[in-house]
Amino acid sequence: MQRIVVLGGGESGAGSAVLAKVKGFDVFLSDNGLIKEEFKNLLQKYSIPYEEGGHTPEHILNADEVVKSPGIPENVPLIQQIRAKGIPVISEIEFAGRYDKAKKICITGSNGKTTTTSLIYFMLKNAGLNVGLAGNIGQSYAYQVATENYDYYVLELSSFQLDGMYDFKADIAILMNITPDHLDRYDFKMQNYINSKFRITRNMNEEDCFVFCADDPITVTELEKIVLKAQMLPFSQEKEVKEGACVKDDKMHISYRSDEYTMYLRELALEGKHNLYNSMAAAIAAKAVNINNDLIRHSLMNFNGVEHRMEKVLKIKNVLYINDSKATNVNSSWYALESMKTPVVWIAGGKDKGNDYEPLYDLVKDKVHTLICMGLHNEKLHECFGDKVDNMVDALSAKEAVELAYKYAKPGDTVLLSPACASFDLFKSYEDRGRQFKAAVREL
């Protein structure tokens, strides 16, 4: 019996362990930290042996294969020991893909992937298709493959998930954009991160579709270097495309094979330039799985967006509070600030991943009068933006940040939480940060 060791006992790891058990492997799960009760209960339900609070090498280095959770970096000593013994290390996505016969629509990108993934899932559900939502969102893909039988999956894939993929194949791969992010995990080399994102195109053939942003210079430059067998379906707001999506006369035009679809931009539920890209990519995917135009229109007009992504919380004394906690990199905050039509009190900061804030300078000068730095180490924000805003203050909690925002905001302003940083200095996750922000706004 082959032995599978799963490293990490969160959503991804627990799901992988269940799938390994269901498929008849000798399985063991190990977590360096503490495992949440819900995942312990799941492991116990399936009689899966596990350890927490540290790794025991002799229980791990006898594996035939290791499934590594995406949060564990390559450079930790245990992974290096496993590699030195020649034991293959794969991701949950690679493992689950072996047992999944469903059609897979896979989405990656530095920004926009959660909104696009959620929108495509919404469309496929509206069309009555038997579809699962997984990857970097929702319930573990491996767990769903073990317990469900879907015809389609819509999978949001992070670069960390793509890194452990080898034989996995997307039927429709969507690359939203590539901007600097997570460079601390890629030796601070942009090309390593680009290579990681392009792994989404691995193993694709002539029947498959590659949907990409023709306005993203890094994507376009990289495409010139490689040969892809898949059908190329670009989307663009800047130029016309024969097949794919573009903008003409205030309308979004989608063409796939001989099928055309148009829709006025003002009809789209999601506002802003970045969301137009998300809507275009989703509409191309919908066309490629033969969803009819009426259903596409209905979905694009009625989609409510994603929690923590430009989420309107409340208007208090004619000041709008927006939760964009999911903006964990500079490019994401650029889109948020770019879409602002009022003066802004901007709440930013957190764990810096080697950020270059220069792309934000002009927008901040034009739109932001107060910057509230919400992080343990705000020196870089002070250095970069001190001469670009009227007021700059520090906060050590969401409550303090919101109270300061309330003090500095004037009627007609927007208070925007769009951190441009990871959340791990003060919060458990970007979700935790967003929820604490919303709770603090409601307490005003």
N, C-alpha and C positions, 0 to 999 in steps of 0.2 A: 504494500500500500504506500502510495507516494505521500510524503509529508509536506504540508503547506504551513509555513509560519507567517502570521499576519502581524505586522508592526503598527501599533496605534489602535486604540480601542474606542475611537469616535464613530461618527456616522459611517464613514467609508470603511474603516477597519472591521467594525462589527458586522456590517453587511457582507464584506468579503469572507469573513469567517463562516457565516451562515451558508453562503453559497458553496464554499469548500466542503462543509459538512454534508450538505444536501447531495453534492456530487461524489461523495464517498471517499474523500481524502482523510488522512490522519492530520488533524488541524490543531494548531496551538496559537493563541493570541497573546502578545506581550505589549504592555504599555509602560513607558517610563514614568508617566504621571498617574493620576487617579482616574478611574473609569466612572462615568456617570451611571447612576442607578439604572436608568432605562436600558443602557447597553449591557450592563451586568445581567439584568433580568433576561435580556434576549439571549446572551451567551449561555446562561443557565438553562433556559427553555430548550435550547438545542444541544445541551450537554457538551458544551465546548470548553475544554480546559483553558485557563488564562492566568496571567499574572499582571499585577499593577505595581506602581511605585518603584520600578526598576526592571532591568533586563537580566535574565540568567543566560549567559552565552551558551552553555551546554544544551539548553532547550531550543536554541535558535540555530546554532551552527551545524545542526544535523538535518537541516531542511533540504528538500529537493528544489524548492522554489520559495521565494519570499515575496509577499504582497505588502508593499510599503505605502502607508498613508501619505497623502500629498504634502502634509505639513512638515514632514521629517526631511531635513536637508541631506544632500549627498555626502557632505563632509563630516558627518558625525562618525566617531570611531567605530561604532558597531556596524554601520553600513560598509565601511572600508574593510572591516574583518570579513563580512559576508562576501564582499566582492573578491577579496584575496583568496577565499576558498573556492571561487568559481561558481558560487550559487547564483542563479539568475534572480534579479530583483525587478519586479514589474509593478504596475499601478493597478488599482481596483478596476479601472476602465478596461485595461488590457485583459485582465482575468475574466471579468464578466462578459466581455465581447465574445469570448470563445464559446459561450453557451447561449448566445442570443441570436435568433434568426430574424429579428425585427428589422425593418428599415430604419436607419439611423440618420437623423438630422443633427449635425454637431456644430456648435457655435463657439468660437473663441475670439479674442481681441482684447486689447488693453482696456477698452471702454465700450459700454453699450451691450455687452453680451447677455447680462441678466434680463434686461428689458426685451431684447430681441428674442431670447429663448422663451420667455414667458408669453410674448405676443404670438409666436409660432405655435406654442402649445395651446393657447386660447383659440387660435384659428382651427387647429386640427380637432380640438374638442367640439367646437361649434359645428364642424363638418360631420360630427358623429363617428369619427375614427376612433379605433381602440388604441389609445396612445398613453405612454408614460412620460413623466418629466423627471430628469435626474442629472447626475454629474455634480457640478459645483452648486447645485440648487436642489432643495427638496430632499426626498428620501434616497438613500443609497441605491445606485444603479445595480450593484451586485445583489443587494437584498431583493430588489424588484425582480431581477432575472431569476432568483431562487424561488420566488413566491407568486409571481404574476405571469401572464402570458399575453404580452402586448404585440400588436402588429407594427407599431411605430414607437420610436423613442425620440424625444427632443432632449439633447444632452448639452448642457453648458460645460465647457472644458477649460480649465485654467492651464497655464503653462506647466505648472507642477504635475498636473494629471497627464498632460501630453508627454512629459519627459519619460514616463514609464511605459509608453505604448510602442509596440513593435509590429505586431501582425493585425492589430485592430484596423478596421476600415469604415470610414463614413460613406454613406450613400450620397448625402448632400453635406458638404463642408462649407461653413460660412466663416470668413475672417473679416471682422468688423474694421480693424485698424491695428497698427502697432506703434505705440509711443513708449518712451522709457518707463519701465516699472519693474519692481522686484529685482533691480540690478544687483542688490546685495546677495541674491541667490545665484547670480550668473557671473561671478568673478568681476563684476562691474564692467562686463564687456557686452555692448549692445548686440553684437552679432550672435552671441550665444543665446540671448533672449529671442531674437528674430528666428533663429534655427528652431528653437523650442516651439514657437507659435506655428511654424510651417509644418511641424509634424502632423498637424491635422489633415494634411493632404496625402499622408503615407498610404500606399497600396491602392490608390484610387484608379479606376479604369474608365474606358470610354463611355460607359453607361452612367457614370456618376457626374455630379455637378459641383463645381467650385464657385462659390459666390463670394465676391470680394469688392472692396472699396477702391474704385479707380482714382479717387481723389487723395488717397493715402500714399505719399511718395515712397515710404519705406517698403510697403507691400508691392508697389509697381516695380521698383528697382530690383527687389528680390525675385519677382516673377520672371524678369528678363534673364536671370541666371540659371533658371531651372526649367526642365521639360515636364509638363504635366499632361497626362492622357485625358483627364476629365474635361467635360464641357465647361468653358469659361463664361461666367455670367457676372459682369461687373455692374456696380451701381455707382451713380455719380450725380452730384448737384451742379457740376461745373461744365460737363460736356455731354453731348448726345452719344448714346450707345445703341448699336444695332439690336443686340440681345441682352437683356438684363433690365436695369431700371435707370431712368433719368428724369430731369425736370424740364418741362417746356410749357410756356404760357400759364404759369401758376398751377400746373397740373403735374401729378406724378404719372409717368408712363412706364408700364411694365410690359416687356415682350419676352415670351418664351416659346421657342419654335415658331409656329405660325399664329400663336395666340396672343392677343393684345388686351391690355386693361388700362384704363385711365381713371384718375380720381383727382378732384380739386384738393389742393394742399389744405385749404381752410376746413375741409371735412374731416381731416385726420384728428383723432382724439389726442394724440401726443403732440405737444407743441415744441418748437425749437429746432434749430438746425441739426443737432445731434440726433434728435428723435426722428427726423425725416430719414436719416440714414437707417435707423433701426426699422422704421416702417417699410422702407424699400427692400431691405434684405429679407424681412419676413414675407413680404408679398411675393418676391421671387421664389422663395421656398414653397409657399402655398401653391403657386402656379406649377412648380415642378412635381408636386404630388397631386395634381389635377383637382384642386379645390376650385369651385366655380366662382365667378366674379361677384355675384350677389353676396356670397358668404365672406369673401375677402373684404368687400366694402363694409359689411355689417361689423366684422371684427375690428377693422381699422378705425371705425367710427365710435366703437363702444368699449375699447380696451381702457382700463382705468390706471394702468401704470403699475409700478413696483414699489413696495414699501422701501423707504430710505433712499429713493432715487427721485430727486426734485419733488418730494411729497409735500403738498401744502398742508400745514398743520392747523393753524388758526389765524384769524385776523383779530388783533387786539388794539384798540385805540387807533384804528386805521393803519396799523403796521402788520404786514404779512410775515409769518414765520414759516420758513421752508426747511425741511429735513432732507439733506442730500448727503447723509452720513456714508453712503456707499461710494462717494468720491474719495477713493483712497490714493489717488495719484494726481499729479499736476494737470494732466490733460483733461481729466474728468472735471476738475474744478474750473478749468478754462471754459469748457462748454457751459457750465452752470452760470459763471459770471457773464459770459457772452450773451446769455439769454435774458439777463436782467434789464428791465425797462425803467427801474426806479433807483434812487440812491440806495446804497447797500451798507448794512452793518454785517461784516463777514466774520464768521467764527471758523478758525482754521487751526491746524496743528495736530500733533500726535507723534507717532514714531516715524521719523524721517527715514526714507529708504534710499537716501542718496539723491534727493530731489534737486532739480534745477528749476528755480522759480521764475527765471527770466521771462518765459512766455506769458506770464501773468501780469508783468509790470504795467503795461499800457492800460489793460482792463481795470486794474486796481486803481491806478491814477484817475481814470475817467469815472469810475462808478462807486468806489468804496470810500466812505469818509471815516469809518471806524473799523479797526481790526482787533478782534478778541482772540488772543492766542491761547488755545486750550491744549496744553501739553506739559510734560515734565521738563522738557528742554526747548525753550522758545527762542534761543539766541539767534538761530539762523533766520527765523521769521523777522525778528527785530532788525537784523542786519540788512535783510533784503527789502523790507517794506517800510522801515522807519521813516524814510523821507518821502513816502508815496501816499500816506494817509494823514488825516488831521489828528486822529486819536489812536493810540495803541495800548492795550491793557492785557494783563495775564489772568487766566482763570485755571483752577485746578479741579474743576468738576463741571458737569453739564449745568447743574443748578446755578452755580456762580456765573457761568458764561451767559446764561439766559437772563439772569438778573442784571448783569452789566449791559447786555444788549437792550433790555427794556429801558435802561437809564439813558443810553446814547441815541436810541432810535427816535426819529421825528415822524409825525403823521405823514403817510405816503411812502415811507421807507419799506424796504424788505430786510428782514433778518435772515441771513442765509448761513446755515451750517453746511459747509462744503470743505472738509478738512484738508484735502490734498495729501493726507498722510494716513498710515495705518493706525489702528486704534489701541494697540497693545500696551501703551504706557499707562493709560488711565482706565481702560475698559477691557472687557473680555473679548469683544468683537465689534465690528462696525454696527451690527444689529443692536447690541447692548448700548452703544453710544447713541444711536438714533432714538431708541426707546427712552433712554434717560433724558434726552433733549426734549422729546415730545411731552414726557411727564412734567418736566420743568416748565414748559410753555403753558400747559394746562393749569399749573398751579399759580400762574401770575395773577 
